[in-house]
């Protein structure tokens, strides 16, 4: 049987379907249960065709994380423009949505998943992702109205990501932490981060 010839538009649709599928797999099952075979079955393509888009599952995951970044920025803008929310409520809602990513359809990698992906990446591709990640957190700070020198974007990124990853790691990866206090831990960390962000905003006004 002759192989189907895909148009550029159809290829772009398949590519987006792969990105969406891996994000959903990370949310629903975790990366360890999201093999290329599973992803191809979800999208309805062959494994051979998959490799015309991405050289590995890890490269797909990296692209998927970049793919959801504009959606995160748009969500942050919507919250900041919502007249029913104070500044603090808007930022809190954003951070809580990211921490509880699995409930909101946001892909957050576990500690083990990050290690798995990192081991399979070239230094060049990792550096490209790191630059995009830094830009994401810089753009978020701008959307939240913080001055350029108010909070270092990489520090903001570390604080936000550590909240997400530690919460996700309890109790399986970090069994010595107390799972019954996990939600209170997130609340405390978000409040502490909000306090520092508000301090930086006040410094800008002076």
Secondary structure, 3 states (H helix, E strand, C coil): CCCCCCCHHHHHHHHHHHHHHHHHHHHHCCHHHCCHHHHHHHHCCCHHHHCCCCCCHHHHHHHHHHHCHHHHHHHHHHHHHCCCCCHHHHHHHHHHHHHCHHHHCCCCCCHHHHHHHHHCCCHHHHHHHHHHHHHHHHHHHHHCCCCCCCCCHHHHHHHHHHHHHHHHHCCCCCCCCCHHHHHHHHHHHHHHHHHHHHHHHHHHHC
